[in-house]
Amino acid sequence: MMVKKINWDSIPTEQVTPMMERKILSGEKMMIAKMKFKDGFRVPLHHHENEQITSVISGTIRFWFGENKEQEMDLQAGDMVVIPSNLPHEALMIGDVEEIDSWAPPRQDWLDGTDDYLRK
């Protein structure tokens, strides 16, 4: 088995919307994405089978968790959160945000471009 070193700078940037761009690296069992968002970008309430870890590099992300957004949490630079499989969540970017998300298993909707909930 050959292992290959990869640098974020070598991964193409996908402009998902005028307010969101991302770089994606996927293995067989997990996936990681480095993203930049403009102030005010909202990720609508959604859920997925994938366990997710979000790590904030800069800016603030306000999360709501639960079907009725029962729990609210602000994450700032250096903060991380583990989002369990199938937990509904929504997010609002406060200021320009750079962050890294990891999922297991990989997000098939992101890989095949069917992530319409983000593109509206």
N, C-alpha and C positions, 0 to 999 in steps of 0.2 A: 504494500500500500504506500503510495506517495502522498505526502502531506505538503500542501502548498501554502506559503505565506501570502496573505492578502492585506492590502492597505486600503483604508476608507477612500483615499484619493483615487484609487484605481477602479472604484465601483461607479458606474454611471448614475447620475442624479435623475430621478423621475420627477417632473413637475406635475403633481397630482391635481392641484388647483392653483390659482394665482397666489393662494395663501399657504400652500403646503407643498413641501418637496421632501423626497426620501431616497435613501440608498438601502438596498436590500441584499442580504447575504443569507442563503439558505443551505442547510445541510439536509441529511436524510431525516433526522428526528427533531431538529430545532431550527429556528430562524431568528435573525436579528435585523433590525432596521434602525438607521440613524436618520432622524427627521428634524426639519426646521419648519416652524409655523410662525405666521404673522399674528400680531395681537388681535384677539377677538375671534380667532378660528374656533369653531365648535365641532367636536366629534359627537354626533347624535347618539342617543341611548341605543345600545346594541349589546349583544352577547355572542360568544363563540365557544366552541368546545375546547379551544386552546387555552392552556394556562399562560398567563402573561406577566412579565416583570417589566415595569417602567422605571427608568432612571433619568432624572432631570439633570441636564448639564447647565442650562441657564434659563432664566425666566421662571414663571410660576404656572403650574397646571392645577386648575380646580377640578376635582373629580367628584362625581356623585355616583354612589353605588346602591344597587337594589332596584327592583321593579318600579318602586315609587320614589326613588332617589332618597332613601331613608338616611344614608350616611354621606356627609360632605367632608372633603379633605383637600387641603392645599399642599402641593408638593413644590419645593423650591430646589435650587441648585444643591446637589448632593443627596437629595431625598430619593427614596425608592419605595415601590409598593409591589406586592405580589397580588395579582388579581386571579382568583380561582376560576376554574373552568365553568362556563355558563352563567357567571354572575353578571347581570346587566350593569353597564357603566356608561357614563357620559363624561365629557371633558370640555373645559373651556380654557383657552390659552390667554393668560394675563401677561401682557407684554410679549415681545418676541421670545419664542421658546425654542431651545434645542434640547433634544432628548433621544434616548435609545430605548427601544422596546425589544424584548425577546419573547418568543412563543415556542411552546412545544405542544403538539406537533406543529410544523410550519403552517402558516395561514395560506391555504390553497386559494382563497378569494383574492388575496394580494398578489399571488404569483400568476394567476390567470386573468387578472383585470376585472373580476366581477365584484369588486368592493365599491359598489355604487353608492352606499350609504355615506362614503367620504367625499364623493365627487359632486354632490348636489349643492 
